[in-house]
Amino acid sequence: MLSQAASFVQSFSYQDRLPGKPIHDEQGTYDRPPQSDLSVWS
């Protein structure tokens, strides 16, 4: 099934977990969870 995974995916998108919240540190990693959620539609 892994070798055919692309044929099961119709579309995908990423959603920022904290939209509108500014990054407060020099790298943007301390005050935010992983940057985005991945959604996949089949």
Backbone as a printed PyTorch tensor [residue, N CA C, xyz], in Angstrom:
tensor([[[  0.8220,  -1.1880,   0.0000],
         [  0.0000,   0.0000,   0.0000],
         [  0.8700,   1.2570,   0.0000]],

        [[  1.9880,   1.2310,   0.7000],
         [  2.8570,   2.4070,   0.7480],
         [  3.3300,   2.8200,  -0.6420]],

        [[  3.6320,   1.8700,  -1.4780],
         [  4.1010,   2.2010,  -2.8260],
         [  3.0150,   2.8540,  -3.6770]],

        [[  1.7490,   2.7190,  -3.2960],
         [  0.6270,   3.3020,  -4.0380],
         [ -0.0180,   4.4720,  -3.3000]],

        [[  0.6280,   4.9710,  -2.2540],
         [  0.0240,   6.0110,  -1.4100],
         [ -0.4170,   7.2380,  -2.2030]],

        [[  0.3710,   7.6640,  -3.1560],
         [  0.0290,   8.8600,  -3.9370],
         [ -1.2940,   8.7060,  -4.6770]],

        [[ -1.6400,   7.5000,  -5.0670],
         [ -2.8930,   7.3090,  -5.7930],
         [ -4.1150,   7.4290,  -4.8840]],

        [[ -3.9380,   7.3830,  -3.5760],
         [ -5.0430,   7.5190,  -2.6330],
         [ -5.2880,   8.9650,  -2.2120]],

        [[ -4.3470,   9.8510,  -2.4660],
         [ -4.4440,  11.2370,  -2.0140],
         [ -4.9770,  12.1090,  -3.1340]],

        [[ -6.1170,  12.7500,  -2.8640],
         [ -6.7040,  13.6690,  -3.8380],
         [ -6.1040,  15.0630,  -3.6660]],

        [[ -5.9490,  15.5030,  -2.4140],
         [ -5.3480,  16.8000,  -2.1430],
         [ -4.8710,  16.8350,  -0.6970]],

        [[ -4.0640,  17.8460,  -0.3850],
         [ -3.5940,  18.0300,   0.9820],
         [ -3.3610,  19.5140,   1.2280]],

        [[ -3.3300,  19.8960,   2.4970],
         [ -3.0450,  21.2830,   2.8480],
         [ -2.4500,  21.3310,   4.2450]],

        [[ -1.8220,  22.4550,   4.5470],
         [ -1.2530,  22.7050,   5.8600],
         [ -2.0000,  23.8540,   6.5080]],

        [[ -2.2870,  23.7590,   7.8050],
         [ -2.9900,  24.8060,   8.5500],
         [ -2.1140,  25.2350,   9.7210]],

        [[ -1.8110,  26.5240,   9.8180],
         [ -1.0300,  27.0620,  10.9280],
         [ -1.8100,  26.8500,  12.2210]],

        [[ -1.1710,  26.2960,  13.2400],
         [ -1.8500,  26.0380,  14.5110],
         [ -2.1340,  27.3050,  15.3000]],

        [[ -1.3530,  28.3360,  15.0950],
         [ -1.5580,  29.5970,  15.8110],
         [ -1.6110,  30.7610,  14.8220]],

        [[ -2.6290,  30.7810,  13.9680],
         [ -2.6870,  31.8550,  12.9790],
         [ -2.8260,  33.2180,  13.6500]],

        [[ -2.0950,  34.1720,  13.1580],
         [ -2.1740,  35.5230,  13.7010],
         [ -1.3000,  35.7600,  14.9210]],

        [[ -0.7360,  34.7150,  15.5060],
         [  0.1270,  34.9000,  16.6720],
         [  1.5460,  35.1700,  16.1820]],

        [[  2.1080,  36.3210,  16.5440],
         [  3.4550,  36.6200,  16.0720],
         [  4.4910,  35.7140,  16.7290]],

        [[  5.5840,  35.5310,  16.0360],
         [  6.7050,  34.7710,  16.5790],
         [  7.5090,  35.7170,  17.4610]],

        [[  7.8100,  35.3090,  18.7110],
         [  8.4440,  36.2120,  19.6670],
         [  9.9220,  35.9340,  19.9090]],

        [[ 10.4710,  34.9200,  19.3300],
         [ 11.8940,  34.6650,  19.5330],
         [ 12.6150,  34.6710,  18.1910]],

        [[ 13.9330,  34.6100,  18.2360],
         [ 14.7320,  34.7530,  17.0250],
         [ 14.5290,  33.6330,  16.0130]],

        [[ 14.1260,  32.4300,  16.4570],
         [ 13.9380,  31.3360,  15.5280],
         [ 12.4770,  30.9020,  15.3940]],

        [[ 11.6220,  31.4050,  16.2580],
         [ 10.2020,  31.0720,  16.1710],
         [  9.8690,  29.6760,  16.6380]],

        [[ 10.7020,  29.0980,  17.4960],
         [ 10.4930,  27.7130,  17.8760],
         [ 10.0670,  27.5260,  19.3240]],

        [[ 10.3230,  28.4880,  20.1950],
         [ 10.0870,  28.2850,  21.6280],
         [  8.6350,  28.4870,  22.0450]],

        [[  7.9440,  29.4390,  21.4320],
         [  6.5940,  29.7680,  21.8740],
         [  5.5080,  29.1820,  20.9870]],

        [[  5.8600,  28.3280,  20.0610],
         [  4.8800,  27.7600,  19.1520],
         [  5.0180,  26.2420,  19.1050]],

        [[  3.9030,  25.5460,  18.9940],
         [  3.9750,  24.1030,  18.7710],
         [  4.4640,  23.8630,  17.3430]],

        [[  4.5910,  22.6150,  16.9310],
         [  4.9480,  22.3870,  15.5250],
         [  4.0720,  23.2670,  14.6360]],

        [[  4.6760,  23.8780,  13.6620],
         [  4.0760,  24.9680,  12.8990],
         [  2.7200,  24.7000,  12.2740]],

        [[  2.4380,  23.5020,  11.8390],
         [  1.1910,  23.3120,  11.1140],
         [  0.6660,  21.8880,  11.2060]],

        [[ -0.6280,  21.7690,  10.9380],
         [ -1.2740,  20.4600,  10.8610],
         [ -1.4190,  20.1010,   9.3820]],

        [[ -1.1880,  18.8430,   9.0770],
         [ -1.3490,  18.3550,   7.7140],
         [ -2.7100,  17.6950,   7.5930]],

        [[ -3.4940,  18.0970,   6.6060],
         [ -4.7840,  17.4700,   6.3160],
         [ -4.6920,  16.8200,   4.9470]],

        [[ -5.1870,  15.5940,   4.8370],
         [ -5.1420,  14.8510,   3.5820],
         [ -6.5490,  14.3910,   3.2400]],

        [[ -6.9470,  14.6140,   1.9800],
         [ -8.2660,  14.1650,   1.4950],
         [ -8.0780,  13.0970,   0.4300]],

        [[ -8.9050,  12.0860,   0.5070],
         [ -8.8200,  11.0350,  -0.5050],
         [-10.1510,  10.8840,  -1.2150]]])
